[in-house]
Amino acid sequence: MPELPEVETVANGVNQRVRGEVIESVWLGSKPEPFKTDPVEMAEALAGRRIERVYRVGKHIVFDLSGENSKAEPQWIVHLGMTGRLLVSTAEVAVPAHTHAVLRLASGREVRFVDARRFGRLAIHWRASGDGFQGSGREPLTISIEEFAALFRGRKTSIKAALLNQKLLHGVGNIYADESLFRAGIRPTRIAGRLNKDRLERLRAALQEVLKHAIELGGSSVSDYVDADGVKGFFQLEHRVYLRGGEPCLKCGTPIRRMVLGGRGTHYCPACQK
């Protein structure tokens, strides 16, 4: 599933290509799963709108839209799910299989939402008086150490499970939880509420470092993820533990272990992470 760096990369790429464009028409597919908003309502809300900007909130891609004589302005909310892709293409490029939405722009280009497994979601959020889409958790790239430590205070779950809790931090998934815990030297099974502030500060710093570096490299392409141009990311070449079970730790040489924690495959170094 695309995580924060992948979603940020896609959102930035789409924003660069379509910001300021007008949506001339909308085509929506017949499969019901992707639509959290009724497709008829969605098409009416999108057609004729100007795309003011595209950005990330957690694991969601948000399109700010405007139009004339509108008291409440819509936002188009895109969640990529496990296999979703948001592509910007010219009309001459063949529409991929499993395309569920096409926004035809005044320039002749198209924004296409493609999702083979249909776990992605599309919705309209109406904003009035500035109450835009917020997501469910705190933003890991900007959270302070005081706020970060407060999230885990008293929690009896593992720190890995706490990092994946989107109501606490939105956007962090399996890849970047494993990678940041390794860099912070913290075993994923440690109880979140028992970590002292020094260890939590190391974890916050490691998490932000990993996320920012992954954004710079266009995210991790370990499955179906590609950016707005259909190009894969490169951060998977920087993975130190994720999907490296049985391979030697790049720091100490100890074989990386894989375990299932909270239903998720988890990778760590038993020597470097305590």
Secondary structure as the mmCIF struct_conf table of DSSP 4:
data_model
#
loop_
_struct_conf.conf_type_id
_struct_conf.id
_struct_conf.beg_label_comp_id
_struct_conf.beg_label_asym_id
_struct_conf.beg_label_seq_id
_struct_conf.end_label_comp_id
_struct_conf.end_label_asym_id
_struct_conf.end_label_seq_id
HELX_RH_AL_P HELX_RH_AL_P1 LEU A 4 VAL A 18
TURN_TY1_P TURN_TY1_P1 ARG A 19 GLY A 20
STRN STRN1 VAL A 22 VAL A 22
STRN STRN2 ILE A 23 LEU A 28
BEND BEND1 SER A 30 SER A 30
BEND BEND2 PRO A 32 PRO A 32
TURN_TY1_P TURN_TY1_P2 GLU A 33 PRO A 34
STRN STRN3 PHE A 35 PHE A 35
BEND BEND3 LYS A 36 THR A 37
HELX_RH_AL_P HELX_RH_AL_P2 PRO A 39 LEU A 46
TURN_TY1_P TURN_TY1_P3 ALA A 47 GLY A 48
STRN STRN4 ARG A 50 VAL A 57
TURN_TY1_P TURN_TY1_P4 GLY A 58 LYS A 59
STRN STRN5 HIS A 60 SER A 66
TURN_TY1_P TURN_TY1_P5 GLU A 68 ASN A 69
BEND BEND4 LYS A 71 ALA A 72
STRN STRN6 GLU A 73 HIS A 79
TURN_TY1_P TURN_TY1_P6 GLY A 81 THR A 83
STRN STRN7 ARG A 85 THR A 90
TURN_TY1_P TURN_TY1_P7 ALA A 91 GLU A 92
BEND BEND5 VAL A 93 VAL A 93
HELX_LH_PP_P HELX_LH_PP_P1 ALA A 94 PRO A 96
TURN_TY1_P TURN_TY1_P8 ALA A 97 HIS A 98
STRN STRN8 THR A 99 LEU A 105
TURN_TY1_P TURN_TY1_P9 ALA A 106 SER A 107
BEND BEND6 GLY A 108 GLY A 108
STRN STRN9 ARG A 109 VAL A 114
BEND BEND7 ALA A 116 ARG A 117
STRN STRN10 ARG A 121 ARG A 127
TURN_TY1_P TURN_TY1_P10 SER A 129 GLY A 130
BEND BEND8 SER A 136 GLY A 137
STRN STRN11 ARG A 138 ARG A 138
TURN_TY1_P TURN_TY1_P11 PRO A 140 THR A 142
HELX_RH_AL_P HELX_RH_AL_P3 ILE A 145 PHE A 152
TURN_TY1_P TURN_TY1_P12 ARG A 153 GLY A 154
BEND BEND9 THR A 157 THR A 157
STRN STRN12 SER A 158 SER A 158
HELX_RH_AL_P HELX_RH_AL_P4 ILE A 159 LEU A 164
TURN_TY1_P TURN_TY1_P13 GLN A 166 LEU A 168
STRN STRN13 LEU A 169 LEU A 169
BEND BEND10 HIS A 170 GLY A 171
HELX_RH_AL_P HELX_RH_AL_P5 ASN A 174 ALA A 184
TURN_TY1_P TURN_TY1_P14 GLY A 185 GLY A 185
TURN_TY1_P TURN_TY1_P15 PRO A 188 THR A 189
BEND BEND11 ARG A 190 ARG A 190
STRN STRN14 ILE A 191 ILE A 191
HELX_RH_3T_P HELX_RH_3T_P1 ALA A 192 ARG A 194
HELX_RH_AL_P HELX_RH_AL_P6 LYS A 197 GLU A 216
TURN_TY1_P TURN_TY1_P16 LEU A 217 GLY A 218
BEND BEND12 VAL A 222 ASP A 224
TURN_TY1_P TURN_TY1_P17 ALA A 228 ASP A 229
BEND BEND13 GLY A 230 GLY A 230
BEND BEND14 PHE A 234 PHE A 234
HELX_RH_3T_P HELX_RH_3T_P2 PHE A 235 GLU A 238
BEND BEND15 ARG A 240 VAL A 241
TURN_TY1_P TURN_TY1_P18 TYR A 242 LEU A 243
TURN_TY1_P TURN_TY1_P19 GLY A 245 GLY A 246
BEND BEND16 GLU A 247 GLU A 247
STRN STRN15 PRO A 248 PRO A 248
HELX_LH_PP_P HELX_LH_PP_P2 CYS A 249 CYS A 249
TURN_TY1_P TURN_TY1_P20 LEU A 250 CYS A 252
HELX_LH_PP_P HELX_LH_PP_P3 THR A 254 THR A 254
STRN STRN16 PRO A 255 PRO A 255
HELX_LH_PP_P HELX_LH_PP_P4 ILE A 256 ILE A 256
STRN STRN17 ARG A 257 LEU A 261
TURN_TY1_P TURN_TY1_P21 GLY A 262 GLY A 263
STRN STRN18 ARG A 264 TYR A 268
TURN_TY1_P TURN_TY1_P22 PRO A 270 CYS A 272
#
